[in-house]
Amino acid sequence: MDKQTEATTTTYQIRLSENTVQNIDEITGYIAFINHQPLNAIKVGDAFFEAIDKIKQNPYAFKECGLIPTKSKIYRQKLCLSWYIV
């Protein structure tokens, strides 16, 4: 009999500040209400949260953020459409 192995995935904890959530809301609100493109606003919001979910699964898959150099090199950046997620 073959043994079934379960792949355990580690998910990392991500803390979104109030400022982050407010910025995402302002970006999607601007696209939806000022530019009158609500479907594009939904796509942008979904892209942000999909990128955040990918970071949650494997944060070290993305390159180091050169804007915030640290000794431990913990800050990473991901390009999401036209915006950087750090």
SVG drawing of the C-alpha trace seen along z (x, -y; Angstrom):
<svg xmlns="http://www.w3.org/2000/svg" viewBox="-20 -62 42 64">
<polyline fill="none" stroke="black" stroke-width="0.4" points="0.0,0.0 1.1,-3.5 1.3,-6.0 -0.7,-9.2 1.3,-12.3 -0.4,-15.5 1.4,-18.7 1.2,-21.1 1.1,-24.7 2.2,-27.5 0.3,-30.7 1.8,-33.8 -0.1,-36.4 -0.6,-39.7 -1.7,-42.8 -3.3,-45.5 -3.2,-48.9 -6.2,-51.2 -4.3,-53.4 -3.8,-50.5 -7.5,-49.7 -8.3,-53.4 -5.9,-53.7 -7.4,-50.7 -10.9,-52.1 -9.8,-55.5 -8.2,-54.0 -11.3,-51.8 -13.6,-54.7 -11.8,-57.0 -12.0,-54.5 -15.7,-53.8 -17.1,-57.2 -14.8,-59.8 -13.8,-57.8 -17.3,-56.1 -15.8,-52.7 -17.2,-50.5 -16.3,-47.2 -12.6,-48.3 -12.8,-49.3 -13.9,-45.8 -11.1,-44.3 -8.5,-46.5 -9.8,-45.7 -9.8,-42.0 -6.2,-42.2 -5.1,-43.9 -6.6,-41.2 -5.4,-38.4 -1.9,-39.8 -2.2,-40.0 -3.4,-36.4 -0.3,-35.3 1.9,-37.2 0.2,-35.4 1.1,-32.1 4.7,-32.8 6.1,-36.3 9.7,-35.4 8.7,-34.7 8.9,-38.4 12.0,-40.6 13.3,-42.6 12.1,-46.1 14.9,-48.5 13.0,-51.5 13.1,-50.1 16.5,-48.5 16.7,-46.4 19.3,-44.0 16.9,-41.1 15.6,-41.9 12.0,-41.2 10.3,-43.8 9.3,-42.6 7.5,-44.3 5.0,-43.1 3.8,-45.1 0.0,-44.9 -1.2,-46.6 0.3,-50.1 0.8,-50.0 3.5,-48.5 2.5,-46.4 5.3,-46.5"/>
</svg>
